[in-house]
Amino acid sequence: MKRTIQFILLILPLLQGCGVTARLNERVPPPRRIAVLPMAGEAAAKDRALIRSMLGQSLLVRNVSVVENAYVDRVLSEEGWMTDPGRFDPFLIPPAEVCRALGVEGIIIGTGFETEDREYFLYFRRGLQGRLMWWSGEGRLYWEADHCATRSGGVLIGSDQIITTISEHVENGTSLAFVEVVEEYLDEVLATLPEFDPEGLPRPVPPAITGIEVERIEEAAGEEGKRIRVTAKATAGSLVTFDLIPGPKNIPTIEVDPGRYTGIYARLPGDGVQADSKVRVRARSPDGRETVQEAGRNR
């Protein structure tokens, strides 16, 4: 038992977490409509994607308007700032220009994210560390925070027994455990932010669809309708897709001019598309509001 206690005393410093180091620039007005950019660091791409998603959701409940990640990634790609979300380097982008392109008041970037999953005899430790930076639309740093959150298992009780919860690592899987660590990290980091008044929150507005044109392109004799071109007029800056009913769904379009979107579908054998297939257009705003309309009638 003496050796066990000595071992526990030895590893306790290793199982300790570190506190939050945060700085708030009160001279910068708080950006209330923001975008969360892809996280960077040595953590696995799927882990960084989870951190990004959970951060956005956590900010929403704190009365901050967050545009959708899909819209952010599309704009970053179109502007040449990102080719692969898994290899995104936030230090190579100009915050003010990114804010203007996204139509937001601020952006949050994350750097240096690393994860830890270790076992010490009858104890385990799972950790997450990284740095968050919140930039304003003028390119000024509003808030930044460094933190490492940890969760450890293994309990010493008075009957000279050690009850360990290492089995949870196997039974529940690392994904659930990692979600808990991310949640703890975000709760502690975001607690350093001031409370935001919900009255000052911008109200999302659903996009408008004002017109749909469908053209079945004839490429050669007997091949009428091999390609289907859909042109829609909708609120500029939306994410516009269309469905063929029956047939494929979520076919992308390109915003060829502000508020004008075009997409082409090339028919494939067995795709289910018929000569009288209906066309349904979906326009999604950066805030996640969606408008749906079928060619020839509203829905």
C-alpha positions as CSV (number, residue, x, y, z in Angstrom):
1,M,0.0,0.0,0.0
2,K,2.9,2.4,0.8
3,R,4.3,2.0,-2.7
4,T,0.8,2.6,-4.2
5,I,0.5,5.8,-2.3
6,Q,4.0,6.9,-3.4
7,F,3.1,6.2,-7.0
8,I,-0.1,8.2,-6.7
9,L,1.8,11.1,-5.2
10,L,4.3,10.9,-8.1
11,I,1.7,11.0,-10.9
12,L,-0.7,13.5,-9.3
13,P,1.2,16.5,-10.8
14,L,0.9,14.8,-14.2
15,L,-2.9,14.5,-13.8
16,Q,-3.4,18.1,-13.0
17,G,-5.0,20.4,-15.6
18,C,-3.9,24.0,-16.3
19,G,-6.0,27.1,-15.8
20,V,-7.4,29.4,-18.5
21,T,-5.2,32.3,-19.6
22,A,-7.5,34.9,-21.3
23,R,-7.3,38.5,-22.4
24,L,-10.3,40.7,-23.3
25,N,-9.7,44.0,-25.2
26,E,-12.5,46.2,-23.9
27,R,-11.6,48.9,-26.4
28,V,-12.9,46.8,-29.2
29,P,-16.7,46.5,-29.5
30,P,-17.8,42.9,-29.2
31,P,-18.5,41.3,-32.6
32,R,-21.9,39.7,-32.4
33,R,-22.2,38.1,-35.9
34,I,-19.2,35.9,-36.4
35,A,-17.7,32.9,-38.2
36,V,-15.7,30.1,-36.7
37,L,-12.9,29.1,-39.0
38,P,-11.3,25.6,-39.2
39,M,-9.1,24.8,-36.2
40,A,-5.4,24.2,-36.6
41,G,-2.9,22.0,-34.6
42,E,-1.6,18.5,-34.3
43,A,-4.9,17.0,-33.2
44,A,-6.6,14.7,-35.7
45,A,-8.7,16.5,-38.4
46,K,-11.9,14.8,-37.1
47,D,-11.2,16.0,-33.6
48,R,-10.5,19.6,-34.7
49,A,-13.8,19.5,-36.8
50,L,-15.7,18.5,-33.6
51,I,-14.1,21.3,-31.6
52,R,-15.1,23.8,-34.3
53,S,-18.7,22.5,-34.4
54,M,-19.1,22.5,-30.6
55,L,-17.6,25.9,-30.3
56,G,-20.1,27.3,-32.7
57,Q,-23.0,25.7,-30.9
58,S,-21.7,27.0,-27.5
59,L,-21.5,30.5,-28.8
60,L,-25.1,30.4,-30.1
61,V,-26.5,29.7,-26.7
62,R,-24.4,32.6,-25.4
63,N,-26.3,35.0,-27.7
64,V,-23.7,35.2,-30.5
65,S,-24.9,34.8,-34.1
66,V,-22.7,32.2,-35.9
67,V,-22.8,31.6,-39.6
68,E,-22.7,28.0,-40.8
69,N,-19.4,26.2,-41.3
70,A,-20.4,25.0,-44.8
71,Y,-20.9,28.6,-45.9
72,V,-17.6,29.7,-44.3
73,D,-15.7,26.9,-46.0
74,R,-17.2,27.7,-49.4
75,V,-16.2,31.4,-49.2
76,L,-12.7,30.6,-47.9
77,S,-12.2,28.2,-50.8
78,E,-13.6,30.6,-53.4
79,E,-11.3,33.4,-52.2
80,G,-8.3,31.1,-52.3
81,W,-7.7,31.1,-48.5
82,M,-8.3,27.4,-48.0
83,T,-7.8,24.3,-50.1
84,D,-8.1,21.7,-47.4
85,P,-9.9,22.3,-44.0
86,G,-7.6,19.7,-42.4
87,R,-4.5,21.7,-43.3
88,F,-5.9,25.2,-42.9
89,D,-3.4,27.8,-41.5
90,P,-5.3,30.7,-39.8
91,F,-2.1,32.8,-39.6
92,L,-2.0,33.1,-43.4
93,I,-5.4,34.9,-43.7
94,P,-6.1,38.6,-43.2
95,P,-8.9,38.8,-40.6
96,A,-10.4,42.1,-41.9
97,E,-10.6,40.9,-45.5
98,V,-12.1,37.5,-44.4
99,C,-14.7,39.3,-42.3
100,R,-15.7,41.4,-45.3
101,A,-15.9,38.4,-47.6
102,L,-18.1,36.5,-45.1
103,G,-20.2,39.4,-44.3
104,V,-19.6,39.1,-40.5
105,E,-18.4,41.3,-37.7
106,G,-15.7,39.0,-36.5
107,I,-14.0,35.6,-36.8
108,I,-12.7,33.1,-34.3
109,I,-9.6,31.1,-35.2
110,G,-8.0,28.2,-33.2
111,T,-4.4,27.2,-33.1
112,G,-2.1,24.7,-31.4
113,F,-4.8,22.2,-30.7
114,E,-3.4,18.9,-29.3
115,T,-5.0,16.0,-27.6
116,E,-3.7,13.6,-25.0
117,D,-4.8,10.1,-24.1
118,R,-2.5,8.3,-21.6
119,E,-2.6,5.7,-18.9
120,Y,-0.6,5.7,-15.7
121,F,-0.8,2.3,-14.0
122,L,-4.4,2.3,-12.7
123,Y,-5.1,5.9,-13.8
124,F,-5.8,7.5,-17.2
125,R,-5.7,11.0,-18.4
126,R,-7.4,12.6,-21.4
127,G,-6.6,16.1,-22.3
128,L,-7.1,18.9,-24.8
129,Q,-5.2,22.1,-25.2
130,G,-5.3,24.9,-27.7
131,R,-5.6,28.6,-28.2
132,L,-8.6,30.6,-29.5
133,M,-8.5,34.1,-31.0
134,W,-11.5,36.3,-31.7
135,W,-10.8,39.0,-34.3
136,S,-13.0,42.0,-35.2
137,G,-14.0,43.1,-38.7
138,E,-11.4,45.9,-38.4
139,G,-8.7,43.3,-37.8
140,R,-8.3,44.0,-34.1
141,L,-8.0,41.3,-31.5
142,Y,-11.1,41.3,-29.3
143,W,-10.4,38.2,-27.1
144,E,-8.0,35.4,-26.8
145,A,-7.6,32.4,-24.5
146,D,-5.2,29.6,-23.9
147,H,-6.3,26.5,-22.0
148,C,-5.8,22.8,-21.5
149,A,-8.6,20.7,-20.1
150,T,-8.2,17.2,-18.7
151,R,-10.2,14.4,-17.4
152,S,-8.7,11.6,-15.3
153,G,-9.9,8.3,-13.8
154,G,-8.9,6.3,-10.8
155,V,-10.1,6.8,-7.2
156,L,-8.3,6.0,-3.9
157,I,-10.6,4.9,-1.1
158,G,-10.2,4.1,2.6
159,S,-10.3,0.3,2.4
160,D,-6.8,0.0,0.8
161,Q,-8.5,-0.6,-2.6
162,I,-8.1,1.3,-5.8
163,I,-11.2,1.4,-8.0
164,T,-10.4,2.5,-11.5
165,T,-12.6,3.6,-14.3
166,I,-10.1,2.7,-17.0
167,S,-12.7,0.3,-18.4
168,E,-14.8,3.3,-19.4
169,H,-12.0,4.0,-22.0
170,V,-12.9,0.7,-23.6
171,E,-16.6,0.4,-23.0
172,N,-17.7,3.9,-24.0
173,G,-15.1,4.5,-26.6
174,T,-12.7,7.5,-27.0
175,S,-15.2,9.5,-29.0
176,L,-17.6,10.0,-26.1
177,A,-14.7,10.7,-23.8
178,F,-13.3,13.3,-26.2
179,V,-16.7,15.0,-26.4
180,E,-16.7,15.4,-22.7
181,V,-13.2,16.9,-22.7
182,V,-14.1,19.4,-25.5
183,E,-17.2,20.4,-23.5
184,E,-15.1,21.0,-20.4
185,Y,-12.6,23.0,-22.4
186,L,-15.2,25.2,-24.0
187,D,-17.2,25.8,-20.8
188,E,-14.0,27.0,-19.0
189,V,-12.7,29.1,-21.8
190,L,-16.0,30.8,-22.8
191,A,-16.6,31.6,-19.1
192,T,-14.0,34.3,-19.5
193,L,-16.3,36.2,-22.0
194,P,-18.8,38.8,-20.9
195,E,-22.5,38.1,-21.0
196,F,-24.1,39.3,-24.2
197,D,-27.5,40.9,-24.3
198,P,-29.9,38.9,-26.5
199,E,-31.6,42.1,-27.6
200,G,-28.5,43.1,-29.5
201,L,-28.4,39.9,-31.5
202,P,-28.9,40.3,-35.3
203,R,-32.0,38.4,-36.4
204,P,-31.5,35.9,-39.3
205,V,-33.6,36.5,-42.3
206,P,-34.6,33.6,-44.7
207,P,-33.3,34.0,-48.2
208,A,-35.7,34.8,-51.0
209,I,-36.1,32.8,-54.2
210,T,-37.6,35.1,-56.9
211,G,-37.3,32.9,-60.0
212,I,-36.4,29.5,-61.4
213,E,-35.6,28.5,-65.0
214,V,-35.2,24.9,-66.1
215,E,-33.6,23.9,-69.4
216,R,-33.3,20.4,-70.8
217,I,-30.3,20.6,-73.1
218,E,-30.5,18.7,-76.4
219,E,-26.9,17.7,-77.4
220,A,-27.7,15.5,-80.4
221,A,-30.6,13.9,-82.2
222,G,-32.5,11.7,-79.8
223,E,-30.6,12.9,-76.7
224,E,-33.0,15.6,-75.5
225,G,-32.7,16.1,-71.8
226,K,-29.4,14.4,-71.3
227,R,-28.3,17.5,-69.3
228,I,-30.5,19.6,-67.1
229,R,-29.6,23.3,-66.4
230,V,-31.2,25.1,-63.5
231,T,-30.9,28.8,-63.1
232,A,-32.3,30.4,-59.9
233,K,-32.6,34.0,-58.7
234,A,-32.1,34.2,-55.0
235,T,-30.7,36.4,-52.2
236,A,-27.0,37.0,-52.9
237,G,-24.5,35.1,-50.8
238,S,-26.8,32.1,-50.3
239,L,-25.9,28.4,-50.6
240,V,-28.2,27.2,-53.4
241,T,-28.8,23.6,-54.5
242,F,-31.5,21.8,-56.4
243,D,-33.3,18.4,-56.3
244,L,-34.7,16.4,-59.1
245,I,-37.9,14.6,-58.1
246,P,-37.6,11.8,-58.8
247,G,-33.8,11.8,-59.0
248,P,-30.7,13.0,-57.3
249,K,-30.8,15.6,-54.5
250,N,-28.6,18.5,-53.3
251,I,-27.1,19.2,-56.7
252,P,-24.8,22.3,-56.3
253,T,-25.0,25.6,-58.2
254,I,-22.5,28.4,-58.7
255,E,-23.3,32.1,-58.1
256,V,-22.4,33.4,-61.5
257,D,-23.6,36.9,-60.7
258,P,-24.8,38.4,-57.4
259,G,-28.1,36.7,-56.8
260,R,-28.0,34.5,-59.9
261,Y,-27.2,30.8,-59.5
262,T,-26.6,28.1,-62.2
263,G,-26.1,24.4,-61.9
264,I,-26.0,21.6,-64.5
265,Y,-26.9,17.9,-63.9
266,A,-25.7,15.3,-66.5
267,R,-28.0,12.3,-66.4
268,L,-26.6,8.9,-65.6
269,P,-28.0,5.4,-66.3
270,G,-30.3,4.3,-63.5
271,D,-30.4,7.7,-61.8
272,G,-34.2,7.7,-61.7
273,V,-34.6,11.0,-63.5
274,Q,-37.7,11.1,-65.8
275,A,-38.7,13.4,-68.6
276,D,-41.2,15.1,-66.3
277,S,-39.0,15.2,-63.2
278,K,-39.8,18.2,-61.0
279,V,-37.1,20.7,-59.9
280,R,-37.0,21.9,-56.3
281,V,-34.5,24.7,-55.4
282,R,-33.2,25.2,-51.9
283,A,-31.6,28.5,-50.8
284,R,-29.8,28.5,-47.5
285,S,-28.6,31.6,-45.8
286,P,-25.2,31.8,-44.0
287,D,-27.2,31.7,-40.7
288,G,-28.8,28.4,-41.6
289,R,-32.3,29.7,-42.6
290,E,-33.7,27.9,-45.6
291,T,-36.2,28.7,-48.3
292,V,-37.5,25.9,-50.6
293,Q,-39.4,26.4,-53.9
294,E,-40.4,24.2,-56.8
295,A,-40.2,25.4,-60.4
296,G,-43.6,26.8,-61.3
297,R,-45.0,26.8,-57.7
298,N,-44.1,27.6,-54.1
299,R,-43.7,25.1,-51.4
